[in-house]
Amino acid sequence: MTTGMIIFIVVSVIVILLLVKYDGSKARKRRFLGRAELSPDEFYQQYYESSGLPKDKVIEILNNIAHVLEIPAKLLRPTDRFTEELKAEPGWEYDDGLGILEWELDIILRRKGSKLQLSDIKNIDDYIRCVIELGPVEQKCYQTTIVPVIAMVVVVYFFYKYAAEGNSGAAFIWLIILLILFYVIRKLRGAGLID
């Protein structure tokens, strides 16, 4: 491997790690500065007690939204809109927990044969009511550790294979794939979609 290629790889890895480290949810959290905090019980009592919706389900869904969007549940309200208060920061739309919420809801809508569209779900209240009404979808196929492990082994194998052969271009490509895979696995684990 030439010195130039080593420098290129090191710089590329640093740039990728800096991009991975950026937390786009921090800007979203700033939108909620100064908002009064509500415990999950207060949230339910204030907004859903008279609705007849089960308290445990409302709180569970609220906590899921908070976890995926990386916003404390105590700051969320049913009127928070996905296109306004909860929207992704410009430039980070494809690396945002909002996509995971949409993906989960899309699975529920399709598997339950609902006529609702994702565009019908405007805010947290719509999301909570939709998920409770349609019920959960089994996610057994996503709750596995073996798939990411196999993927990592395959990528590491090819990286070392090409590096040992002296094919630095191919080894670099596999290194980039490895870093992307690490990033995707971290995001999926953070969303609770894999163990």
N, CA, C and O of each residue as an XYZ file, in Angstrom:
780
protein
N       0.846     -1.167      0.000
C       0.000      0.000      0.000
C       0.897      1.237      0.000
O       1.879      1.297      0.740
N       0.568      2.193     -0.805
C       1.380      3.402     -0.888
C       1.029      4.359      0.255
O      -0.031      4.246      0.870
N       1.913      5.276      0.521
C       1.685      6.261      1.577
C       0.465      7.116      1.270
O      -0.313      7.449      2.164
N       0.306      7.465      0.004
C      -0.847      8.269     -0.404
C      -2.162      7.560     -0.120
O      -3.125      8.181      0.330
N      -2.199      6.249     -0.384
C      -3.421      5.478     -0.145
C      -3.711      5.385      1.350
O      -4.868      5.458      1.763
N      -2.672      5.224      2.162
C      -2.855      5.141      3.612
C      -3.402      6.468      4.148
O      -4.310      6.477      4.979
N      -2.854      7.570      3.677
C      -3.337      8.890      4.103
C      -4.788      9.077      3.670
O      -5.609      9.579      4.438
N      -5.105      8.673      2.434
C      -6.477      8.783      1.929
C      -7.432      7.967      2.791
O      -8.516      8.447      3.122
N      -7.057      6.751      3.159
C      -7.906      5.900      3.988
C      -8.099      6.519      5.364
O      -9.222      6.564      5.867
N      -7.038      6.989      5.972
C      -7.132      7.588      7.310
C      -8.033      8.819      7.281
O      -8.896      8.968      8.146
N      -7.847      9.697      6.304
C      -8.678     10.898      6.194
C     -10.135     10.511      5.951
O     -11.034     11.108      6.543
N     -10.382      9.525      5.092
C     -11.746      9.079      4.809
C     -12.416      8.533      6.059
O     -13.578      8.834      6.331
N     -11.682      7.734      6.813
C     -12.233      7.167      8.049
C     -12.565      8.286      9.035
O     -13.616      8.239      9.675
N     -11.712      9.271      9.171
C     -11.969     10.393     10.085
C     -13.212     11.159      9.654
O     -14.047     11.500     10.492
N     -13.345     11.433      8.370
C     -14.514     12.161      7.865
C     -15.783     11.361      8.128
O     -16.782     11.919      8.581
N     -15.755     10.072      7.852
C     -16.932      9.237      8.074
C     -17.285      9.193      9.560
O     -18.459      9.290      9.917
N     -16.297      9.049     10.416
C     -16.562      9.014     11.853
C     -17.136     10.333     12.346
O     -17.997     10.339     13.226
N     -16.677     11.443     11.799
C     -17.235     12.736     12.183
C     -18.691     12.847     11.743
O     -19.522     13.376     12.481
N     -19.003     12.355     10.550
C     -20.388     12.365     10.084
C     -21.260     11.471     10.942
O     -22.390     11.837     11.267
N     -20.754     10.306     11.315
C     -21.502      9.377     12.143
C     -21.739      9.981     13.521
O     -22.795      9.767     14.116
N     -20.778     10.724     14.030
C     -20.868     11.296     15.370
C     -21.886     12.433     15.440
O     -22.454     12.673     16.506
N     -22.134     13.141     14.331
C     -23.075     14.258     14.351
C     -24.442     13.755     14.770
O     -24.922     12.740     14.265
N     -25.053     14.451     15.674
C     -26.362     14.065     16.186
C     -27.384     15.095     15.723
O     -27.514     16.161     16.324
N     -28.101     14.778     14.664
C     -29.092     15.686     14.113
C     -30.262     15.926     15.049
O     -31.013     16.885     14.869
N     -30.429     15.055     16.062
C     -31.555     15.219     16.978
C     -31.333     16.375     17.955
O     -32.292     16.853     18.561
N     -30.092     16.833     18.119
C     -29.835     17.935     19.051
C     -30.573     19.200     18.620
O     -31.127     19.920     19.451
N     -30.575     19.460     17.327
C     -31.274     20.644     16.832
C     -32.778     20.503     17.060
O     -33.454     21.479     17.384
N     -33.298     19.290     16.890
C     -34.716     19.056     17.124
C     -35.040     19.286     18.604
O     -36.081     19.854     18.934
N     -34.147     18.843     19.489
C     -34.378     19.006     20.928
C     -34.452     20.481     21.314
O     -35.178     20.851     22.237
N     -33.705     21.312     20.612
C     -33.723     22.750     20.920
C     -35.106     23.360     20.695
O     -35.447     24.368     21.314
N     -35.900     22.756     19.817
C     -37.252     23.269     19.569
C     -38.133     23.153     20.811
O     -39.160     23.824     20.913
N     -37.732     22.305     21.748
C     -38.561     22.035     22.924
C     -38.039     22.724     24.185
O     -38.575     22.512     25.274
N     -37.008     23.539     24.046
C     -36.478     24.266     25.200
C     -37.570     25.157     25.784
O     -38.283     25.848     25.056
N     -37.685     25.126     27.091
C     -38.674     25.971     27.749
C     -40.044     25.337     27.871
O     -40.918     25.894     28.536
N     -40.257     24.187     27.247
C     -41.550     23.520     27.333
C     -41.668     22.832     28.693
O     -40.717     22.209     29.166
N     -42.827     22.949     29.311
C     -43.064     22.301     30.607
C     -42.986     20.779     30.436
O     -43.417     20.228     29.423
N     -42.432     20.126     31.445
C     -42.280     18.670     31.402
C     -43.516     18.004     31.995
O     -44.096     18.479     32.971
N     -43.899     16.889     31.375
C     -45.003     16.075     31.878
C     -44.514     14.649     32.056
O     -43.868     14.091     31.169
N     -44.827     14.060     33.209
C     -44.507     12.645     33.388
C     -45.447     11.842     32.485
O     -46.455     12.376     32.022
N     -45.135     10.577     32.228
C     -46.050      9.767     31.411
C     -47.464      9.715     31.995
O     -48.441      9.755     31.247
N     -47.581      9.626     33.313
C     -48.911      9.613     33.937
C     -49.643     10.927     33.718
O     -50.836     10.935     33.415
N     -48.920     12.055     33.872
C     -49.537     13.364     33.636
C     -49.942     13.518     32.169
O     -50.999     14.069     31.861
N     -49.086     13.024     31.271
C     -49.398     13.069     29.834
C     -50.720     12.338     29.574
O     -51.606     12.862     28.899
N     -50.839     11.141     30.111
C     -52.061     10.354     29.902
C     -53.265     11.049     30.528
O     -54.306     11.175     29.883
N     -53.139     11.504     31.778
C     -54.269     12.140     32.459
C     -54.729     13.399     31.732
O     -55.928     13.647     31.603
N     -53.781     14.184     31.264
C     -54.135     15.451     30.632
C     -54.748     15.269     29.242
O     -55.645     16.019     28.860
N     -54.268     14.272     28.481
C     -54.681     14.187     27.079
C     -55.514     12.953     26.717
O     -56.234     12.990     25.719
N     -55.444     11.879     27.478
C     -56.064     10.633     27.028
C     -56.968      9.942     28.041
O     -57.596      8.937     27.709
N     -57.051     10.450     29.259
C     -57.820      9.746     30.280
C     -59.273      9.554     29.870
O     -59.848      8.493     30.110
N     -59.863     10.553     29.264
C     -61.281     10.454     28.869
C     -61.472      9.749     27.522
O     -62.606      9.552     27.085
N     -60.379      9.369     26.866
C     -60.481      8.775     25.527
C     -60.844      7.295     25.548
O     -61.350      6.762     24.560
N     -60.587      6.635     26.668
C     -60.829      5.194     26.727
C     -59.670      4.374     26.182
O     -59.725      3.144     26.198
N     -58.636      5.026     25.705
C     -57.460      4.302     25.211
C     -56.687      3.745     26.406
O     -56.579      4.409     27.437
N     -56.152      2.536     26.276
C     -55.431      1.938     27.407
C     -54.171      2.728     27.756
O     -53.347      3.037     26.895
N     -54.046      3.045     29.044
C     -52.942      3.859     29.534
C     -51.592      3.242     29.199
O     -50.686      3.941     28.745
N     -51.450      1.945     29.419
C     -50.156      1.302     29.180
C     -49.741      1.387     27.721
O     -48.560      1.559     27.420
N     -50.705      1.266     26.808
C     -50.388      1.346     25.373
C     -50.020      2.769     24.963
O     -49.075      2.974     24.201
N     -50.757      3.740     25.463
C     -50.461      5.140     25.134
C     -49.044      5.489     25.587
O     -48.271      6.083     24.835
N     -48.716      5.120     26.809
C     -47.389      5.433     27.344
C     -46.304      4.656     26.612
O     -45.225      5.188     26.352
N     -46.586      3.401     26.279
C     -45.609      2.595     25.531
C     -45.306      3.212     24.164
O     -44.146      3.296     23.759
N     -46.340      3.637     23.465
C     -46.158      4.244     22.140
C     -45.451      5.597     22.263
O     -44.574      5.916     21.461
N     -45.834      6.387     23.264
C     -45.164      7.667     23.501
C     -43.673      7.442     23.755
O     -42.833      8.144     23.191
N     -43.347      6.470     24.599
C     -41.943      6.175     24.894
C     -41.193      5.682     23.663
O     -40.014      5.989     23.490
N     -41.867      4.922     22.808
C     -41.235      4.466     21.562
C     -40.916      5.655     20.660
O     -39.820      5.741     20.106
N     -41.860      6.560     20.515
C     -41.640      7.759     19.699
C     -40.457      8.556     20.268
O     -39.569      8.983     19.530
N     -40.463      8.746     21.579
C     -39.391      9.506     22.221
C     -38.040      8.832     22.013
O     -37.045      9.499     21.729
N     -38.007      7.518     22.154
C     -36.751      6.779     21.992
C     -36.224      6.888     20.560
O     -35.047      7.173     20.342
N     -37.093      6.663     19.608
C     -36.673      6.670     18.204
C     -36.247      8.068     17.758
O     -35.280      8.213     17.011
N     -36.959      9.088     18.208
C     -36.629     10.468     17.812
C     -35.584     11.102     18.721
O     -35.128     12.216     18.462
N     -35.203     10.397     19.786
C     -34.189     10.877     20.727
C     -34.584     12.207     21.355
O     -33.780     13.132     21.468
N     -35.862     12.271     21.763
C     -36.395     13.431     22.471
C     -36.991     12.902     23.769
O     -37.695     11.892     23.738
N     -36.744     13.531     24.891
C     -37.347     13.054     26.138
C     -38.877     13.022     26.041
O     -39.494     13.987     25.593
N     -39.473     11.924     26.456
C     -40.932     11.760     26.385
C     -41.649     12.853     27.160
O     -42.759     13.245     26.800
N     -41.027     13.346     28.217
C     -41.661     14.362     29.064
C     -41.871     15.689     28.332
O     -42.594     16.555     28.825
N     -41.246     15.858     27.158
C     -41.396     17.096     26.389
C     -42.379     16.975     25.226
O     -42.725     17.974     24.597
N     -42.824     15.761     24.943
C     -43.699     15.544     23.789
C     -45.160     15.812     24.136
O     -45.588     15.644     25.278
N     -45.916     16.235     23.114
C     -47.345     16.486     23.254
C     -48.073     15.844     22.069
O     -47.482     15.655     21.006
N     -49.348     15.511     22.251
C     -50.104     14.881     21.152
C     -50.196     15.753     19.901
O     -50.344     15.234     18.795
N     -50.110     17.052     20.067
C     -50.247     17.971     18.929
C     -48.942     18.195     18.179
O     -48.932     18.882     17.158
N     -47.840     17.629     18.666
C     -46.564     17.791     17.973
C     -46.650     17.130     16.599
O     -46.915     15.934     16.481
N     -46.417     17.939     15.560
C     -46.550     17.470     14.181
C     -45.228     16.923     13.655
O     -44.150     17.434     13.960
N     -45.350     15.872     12.859
C     -44.163     15.247     12.276
C     -43.513     16.144     11.224
O     -42.325     16.000     10.934
N     -44.278     17.058     10.657
C     -43.739     17.941      9.618
C     -43.271     19.289     10.166
O     -42.726     20.105      9.424
N     -43.480     19.520     11.447
C     -43.070     20.791     12.040
C     -42.149     20.568     13.241
O     -40.926     20.585     13.111
N     -42.753     20.359     14.405
C     -41.967     20.243     15.632
C     -41.021     19.042     15.616
O     -39.935     19.107     16.190
N     -41.414     17.966     14.977
C     -40.635     16.720     14.998
C     -39.850     16.466     13.720
O     -39.210     15.423     13.584
N     -39.891     17.398     12.789
C     -39.234     17.164     11.504
C     -37.717     17.045     11.651
O     -37.118     17.543     12.605
N     -37.132     16.376     10.687
C     -35.682     16.186     10.668
C     -34.999     17.490     10.267
O     -35.582     18.343      9.598
N     -33.765     17.612     10.692
C     -32.973     18.770     10.293
C     -32.665     18.678      8.797
O     -32.410     17.584      8.294
N     -32.684     19.796      8.080
C     -32.360     19.764      6.653
C     -30.997     19.117      6.409
O     -30.008     19.449      7.062
N     -30.969     18.199      5.470
C     -29.747     17.482      5.139
C     -29.600     16.170      5.888
O     -28.734     15.366      5.543
N     -30.421     15.929      6.907
C     -30.334     14.701      7.712
C     -31.624     13.904      7.649
O     -31.859     13.053      8.508
N     -32.464     14.155      6.657
C     -33.751     13.485      6.550
C     -33.623     11.971      6.413
O     -34.483     11.229      6.889
N     -32.563     11.515      5.772
C     -32.417     10.078      5.536
C     -31.676      9.380      6.665
O     -31.477      8.166      6.627
N     -31.270     10.143      7.663
C     -30.554      9.590      8.806
C     -31.266     10.028     10.077
O     -30.639     10.522     11.014
N     -32.560      9.845     10.099
C     -33.350     10.358     11.190
C     -34.314      9.297     11.676
O     -34.779      8.469     10.892
N     -34.617      9.314     12.956
C     -35.541      8.347     13.533
C     -36.939      8.449     12.976
O     -37.712      7.495     13.060
N     -37.276      9.584     12.410
C     -38.607      9.745     11.826
C     -38.855      8.701     10.737
O     -39.971      8.206     10.583
N     -37.815      8.376      9.992
C     -37.944      7.340      8.959
C     -38.276      5.989      9.560
O     -39.013      5.206      8.961
N     -37.737      5.704     10.745
C     -38.036      4.437     11.412
C     -39.487      4.407     11.850
O     -40.153      3.384     11.694
N     -39.999      5.516     12.401
C     -41.412      5.570     12.783
C     -42.313      5.368     11.572
O     -43.300      4.635     11.635
N     -41.961      6.026     10.466
C     -42.754      5.865      9.241
C     -42.711      4.420      8.754
O     -43.722      3.866      8.323
N     -41.536      3.823      8.828
C     -41.367      2.436      8.392
C     -42.216      1.501      9.247
O     -42.917      0.640      8.715
N     -42.158      1.666     10.582
C     -42.962      0.834     11.482
C     -44.445      0.994     11.178
O     -45.175      0.008     11.088
N     -44.888      2.240     11.021
C     -46.303      2.494     10.750
C     -46.711      1.947      9.393
O     -47.805      1.401      9.253
N     -45.864      2.083      8.405
C     -46.161      1.549      7.079
C     -46.354      0.033      7.128
O     -47.249     -0.504      6.475
N     -45.514     -0.650      7.900
C     -45.660     -2.106      8.055
C     -47.007     -2.438      8.675
O     -47.713     -3.328      8.202
N     -47.366     -1.712      9.747
C     -48.650     -1.958     10.406
C     -49.801     -1.716      9.439
O     -50.714     -2.537      9.341
N     -49.765     -0.594      8.726
C     -50.851     -0.257      7.796
C     -51.010     -1.316      6.706
O     -52.125     -1.741      6.404
N     -49.895     -1.738      6.120
C     -49.976     -2.714      5.033
C     -50.396     -4.091      5.523
O     -51.235     -4.738      4.896
N     -49.827     -4.547      6.631
C     -50.148     -5.890      7.124
C     -51.567     -5.986      7.660
O     -52.174     -7.057      7.635
N     -52.091     -4.884      8.138
C     -53.461     -4.884      8.651
C     -54.471     -4.531      7.559
O     -55.677     -4.547      7.802
N     -53.982     -4.212      6.360
C     -54.867     -3.900      5.242
C     -55.631     -2.599      5.424
O     -56.745     -2.464      4.917
N     -55.062     -1.651      6.128
C     -55.734     -0.380      6.402
C     -55.769      0.497      5.154
O     -54.872      0.447      4.312
N     -56.810      1.288      5.057
C     -56.942      2.256      3.958
C     -56.187      3.556      4.277
O     -55.994      4.397      3.399
N     -55.769      3.710      5.526
C     -55.005      4.900      5.896
C     -53.693      4.953      5.133
O     -53.123      3.923      4.773
N     -53.229      6.155      4.896
C     -51.935      6.391      4.271
C     -51.032      7.053      5.300
O     -51.513      7.656      6.260
N     -49.721      6.941      5.099
C     -48.796      7.616      6.005
C     -49.076      9.111      6.072
O     -48.905      9.729      7.123
N     -49.499      9.688      4.968
C     -49.766     11.130      4.933
C     -50.958     11.517      5.802
O     -51.130     12.697      6.109
N     -51.794     10.542      6.210
C     -52.927     10.823      7.094
C     -52.492     11.004      8.547
O     -53.240     11.549      9.358
N     -51.307     10.554      8.869
C     -50.808     10.627     10.247
C     -50.009     11.919     10.385
O     -48.854     11.995      9.967
N     -50.628     12.912     10.966
C     -50.038     14.258     11.017
C     -49.244     14.539     12.291
O     -48.258     15.276     12.261
N     -49.676     13.946     13.420
C     -49.051     14.288     14.695
C     -48.976     13.061     15.610
O     -49.375     11.961     15.228
N     -48.467     13.268     16.804
C     -48.303     12.162     17.750
C     -49.647     11.538     18.104
O     -49.751     10.318     18.230
N     -50.673     12.365     18.264
C     -52.002     11.836     18.581
C     -52.493     10.888     17.492
O     -52.980      9.799     17.795
N     -52.371     11.288     16.233
C     -52.772     10.413     15.121
C     -52.003      9.096     15.167
O     -52.576      8.026     14.958
N     -50.713      9.181     15.440
C     -49.851      8.004     15.482
C     -50.288      7.059     16.598
O     -50.447      5.859     16.376
N     -50.481      7.605     17.798
C     -50.897      6.783     18.944
C     -52.225      6.099     18.651
O     -52.355      4.891     18.850
N     -53.206      6.853     18.182
C     -54.537      6.284     17.920
C     -54.484      5.221     16.815
O     -55.155      4.193     16.911
N     -53.707      5.463     15.791
C     -53.586      4.509     14.685
C     -52.950      3.206     15.154
O     -53.454      2.125     14.852
N     -51.863      3.302     15.880
C     -51.172      2.092     16.341
C     -52.053      1.295     17.298
O     -52.098      0.067     17.217
N     -52.752      1.978     18.203
C     -53.635      1.267     19.131
C     -54.805      0.639     18.381
O     -55.172     -0.506     18.645
N     -55.385      1.382     17.451
C     -56.538      0.866     16.696
C     -56.176     -0.362     15.864
O     -56.921     -1.342     15.839
N     -55.044     -0.308     15.191
C     -54.668     -1.405     14.306
C     -53.961     -2.538     15.034
O     -53.955     -3.675     14.562
N     -53.373     -2.237     16.168
C     -52.682     -3.278     16.929
C     -51.279     -3.498     16.419
O     -50.935     -3.091     15.310
N     -50.469     -4.148     17.238
C     -49.065     -4.367     16.877
C     -48.898     -5.421     15.794
O     -49.781     -6.244     15.555
N     -47.768     -5.371     15.164
C     -47.387     -6.380     14.183
C     -46.192     -7.118     14.756
O     -45.269     -6.501     15.288
N     -46.206     -8.427     14.647
C     -45.064     -9.214     15.134
C     -43.806     -8.776     14.410
O     -43.811     -8.608     13.190
N     -42.730     -8.591     15.158
C     -41.461     -8.185     14.570
C     -40.383     -9.223     14.820
O     -39.200     -8.888     14.879
N     -40.781    -10.483     14.968
C     -39.798    -11.523     15.275
C     -38.658    -11.557     14.271
O     -37.507    -11.794     14.637
N     -38.976    -11.321     13.017
C     -37.936    -11.420     11.998
C     -36.853    -10.346     12.169
O     -35.741    -10.515     11.669
N     -37.155     -9.266     12.854
C     -36.170     -8.212     13.031
C     -35.370     -8.382     14.318
O     -34.289     -7.811     14.458
N     -35.900     -9.169     15.259
C     -35.255     -9.327     16.559
C     -34.201    -10.418     16.496
O     -34.387    -11.498     17.057
N     -33.128    -10.154     15.838
C     -32.069    -11.147     15.714
C     -30.707    -10.474     15.713
O     -30.556     -9.334     15.273
N     -29.747    -11.185     16.203
C     -28.379    -10.686     16.200
C     -27.555    -11.372     15.120
O     -26.513    -10.852     14.721
N     -27.994    -12.513     14.644
C     -27.193    -13.322     13.726
C     -26.982    -12.633     12.372
O     -25.898    -12.742     11.799
N     -27.970    -11.942     11.860
C     -27.834    -11.306     10.547
C     -26.731    -10.247     10.546
O     -25.873    -10.279      9.664
N     -26.719     -9.302     11.505
C     -25.613     -8.337     11.518
C     -24.252     -8.993     11.721
O     -23.254     -8.548     11.154
N     -24.210    -10.044     12.526
C     -22.937    -10.732     12.769
C     -22.429    -11.368     11.479
O     -21.253    -11.235     11.142
N     -23.305    -12.052     10.764
C     -22.902    -12.680      9.490
C     -22.442    -11.605      8.502
O     -21.428    -11.776      7.826
N     -23.177    -10.512      8.418
C     -22.805     -9.432      7.498
C     -21.426     -8.873      7.855
O     -20.604     -8.621      6.973
N     -21.182     -8.685      9.134
C     -19.884     -8.158      9.560
C     -18.754     -9.132      9.205
O     -17.697     -8.711      8.736
N     -18.974    -10.422      9.428
C     -17.949    -11.426      9.127
C     -17.619    -11.423      7.638
O     -16.449    -11.469      7.256
N     -18.649    -11.368      6.802
C     -18.435    -11.374      5.350
C     -17.644    -10.141      4.918
O     -16.691    -10.254      4.148
N     -18.031     -8.979      5.405
C     -17.349     -7.742      5.017
C     -15.903     -7.740      5.506
O     -15.002     -7.358      4.760
N     -15.670     -8.163      6.753
C     -14.308     -8.213      7.285
C     -13.461     -9.206      6.491
O     -12.288     -8.950      6.218
N     -14.062    -10.341      6.120
C     -13.333    -11.337      5.321
C     -12.825    -10.726      4.013
O     -11.651    -10.861      3.668
N     -13.729    -10.052      3.292
C     -13.326     -9.480      2.011
C     -12.329     -8.332      2.180
O     -11.428     -8.163      1.359
N     -12.491     -7.548      3.242
C     -11.528     -6.477      3.497
C     -10.128     -7.071      3.670
O      -9.179     -6.631      3.021
N     -10.005     -8.067      4.546
C      -8.693     -8.676      4.788
C      -8.166     -9.421      3.566
O      -6.964     -9.421      3.301
N      -9.065    -10.051      2.830
C      -8.653    -10.785      1.629
C      -7.977     -9.837      0.642
O      -6.877    -10.111      0.164
N      -8.644     -8.718      0.340
C      -8.084     -7.782     -0.630
C      -6.870     -7.043     -0.080
O      -5.939     -6.736     -0.825
N      -6.875     -6.757      1.216
C      -5.720     -6.092      1.821
C      -4.492     -7.006      1.752
O      -3.387     -6.545      1.465
N      -4.690     -8.296      2.015
C      -3.579     -9.254      1.970
C      -3.049     -9.433      0.551
O      -1.858     -9.676      0.355
N      -3.929     -9.314     -0.431
C      -3.524     -9.443     -1.837
C      -2.829     -8.172     -2.332
O      -2.257     -8.164     -3.422
N      -2.876     -7.115     -1.548
C      -2.269     -5.854     -1.964
C      -3.175     -5.015     -2.847
O      -2.733     -4.019     -3.418
N      -4.433     -5.404     -2.965
C      -5.403     -4.663     -3.769
C      -6.018     -3.584     -2.883
O      -7.106     -3.763     -2.334
N      -5.315     -2.467     -2.749
C      -5.732     -1.434     -1.809
C      -7.054     -0.766     -2.207
O      -7.813     -0.342     -1.336
N      -7.328     -0.671     -3.479
C      -8.587     -0.063     -3.924
C      -9.785     -0.877     -3.459
O     -10.737     -0.333     -2.898
N      -9.733     -2.187     -3.695
C     -10.825     -3.058     -3.269
C     -10.903     -3.110     -1.746
O     -11.997     -3.105     -1.183
N      -9.748     -3.160     -1.072
C      -9.738     -3.187      0.393
C     -10.372     -1.903      0.941
O     -11.111     -1.947      1.925
N     -10.087     -0.777      0.315
C     -10.657      0.494      0.755
C     -12.180      0.481      0.604
O     -12.899      0.930      1.496
N     -12.657     -0.024     -0.507
C     -14.112     -0.109     -0.717
C     -14.752     -0.969      0.368
O     -15.796     -0.603      0.909
N     -14.138     -2.111      0.693
C     -14.682     -2.976      1.744
C     -14.573     -2.305      3.110
O     -15.407     -2.556      3.981
N     -13.575     -1.469      3.316
C     -13.468     -0.727      4.563
C     -14.627      0.265      4.685
O     -15.225      0.401      5.752
N     -14.929      0.937      3.615
C     -16.059      1.878      3.609
C     -17.360      1.122      3.872
O     -18.190      1.576      4.660
N     -17.543     -0.027      3.219
C     -18.743     -0.837      3.446
C     -18.815     -1.246      4.915
O     -19.891     -1.223      5.512
N     -17.683     -1.618      5.496
C     -17.642     -2.011      6.902
C     -18.076     -0.858      7.805
O     -18.860     -1.061      8.733
N     -17.580      0.339      7.545
C     -17.962      1.502      8.351
C     -19.448      1.823      8.207
O     -20.116      2.155      9.186
N     -19.954      1.722      6.997
C     -21.385      1.961      6.771
C     -22.206      0.914      7.509
O     -23.225      1.240      8.119
N     -21.773     -0.336      7.460
C     -22.478     -1.412      8.153
C     -22.486     -1.174      9.664
O     -23.517     -1.358     10.312
N     -21.343     -0.763     10.233
C     -21.298     -0.421     11.657
C     -22.336      0.653     11.974
O     -23.062      0.558     12.964
N     -22.396      1.662     11.131
C     -23.306      2.776     11.333
C     -24.764      2.316     11.275
O     -25.562      2.685     12.136
N     -25.113      1.525     10.280
C     -26.485      1.039     10.124
C     -26.877      0.164     11.309
O     -27.983      0.295     11.833
N     -25.995     -0.717     11.731
C     -26.292     -1.587     12.876
C     -26.513     -0.748     14.127
O     -27.421     -1.024     14.911
N     -25.687      0.272     14.312
C     -25.864      1.154     15.479
C     -27.225      1.827     15.454
O     -27.900      1.907     16.480
N     -27.629      2.307     14.295
C     -28.929      2.968     14.177
C     -30.073      1.992     14.424
O     -31.032      2.330     15.118
N     -29.985      0.785     13.865
C     -31.033     -0.218     14.069
C     -31.120     -0.643     15.521
O     -32.216     -0.832     16.049
N     -29.983     -0.795     16.167
C     -29.995     -1.141     17.601
C     -30.596     -0.003     18.412
O     -31.372     -0.237     19.339
N     -30.242      1.216     18.069
C     -30.790      2.379     18.777
C     -32.296      2.469     18.653
O     -32.978      2.945     19.561
N     -32.809      2.009     17.527
C     -34.258      2.032     17.306
C     -34.942      0.801     17.881
O     -36.168      0.699     17.860
N     -34.149     -0.133     18.394
C     -34.731     -1.344     18.962
C     -35.189     -2.355     17.937
O     -35.954     -3.263     18.264
N     -34.734     -2.218     16.694
C     -35.165     -3.135     15.639
C     -34.333     -4.406     15.583
O     -34.764     -5.403     15.005
N     -33.147     -4.381     16.177
C     -32.343     -5.593     16.313
C     -31.763     -5.607     17.715
O     -31.637     -4.569     18.363
N     -31.415     -6.796     18.169
C     -30.852     -6.937     19.515
C     -29.417     -6.491     19.546
O     -28.778     -6.539     20.597
